[in-house]
Amino acid sequence: MAGVKPIHPDFGYLLNFKEKELINLFYDLRTFILELHPEANELLYHTHALTTVFSISDKLSDSFCMIPIYSNHLNLGFNKGTLLKDPQQLLAGTGNLIRHIPVKHPNDYRNEAVKQLIKDAIALAIKDMEKPTKIIGQRISKIKKK
């Protein structure tokens, strides 16, 4: 997609320390999500994982999915995954709300079942949103610089 916004410099700097295969998967998965919801805001974190959180506002509570990148793998996480219909049983995890899909290859997410999960997660985030936002399509770094 020609219109996908560039990676935030804070995030890009840290991303470049990852293995090339993980970087490529991240870029493709990010593009896939932004093709489904180009207005998403990206909240960028570096804690136990380098993570992009996709939100319908500038708040973590309004997020619908995320891509945490660990040292040798990444996931497609759903912040309210336990509330999503998952007839294909793609979602893994045992937390109260968060579920994820382990990602090793593009075919782990580039399919209709995952596309529907993301669309359902977006609809749920919009439904649960407390108040409308004017912040649309922004990259918001929460990465603390040393």
Buried (B, 14 or more C-beta within 10 A) or exposed (E): EEEBEEBBEBBEEEBEEBEEEBBEBBEBBBEBBBEBBEEBBBBBBBEEBBBBBBBBBBBEEBBBBBBBBEEEBBBBBBBBBBEBEBEEEBBEBEEEEBBBBEBEEEEBBEEEEBBBBBEBBBEBBBEEBEEEBEEEEBBBBBBEEE
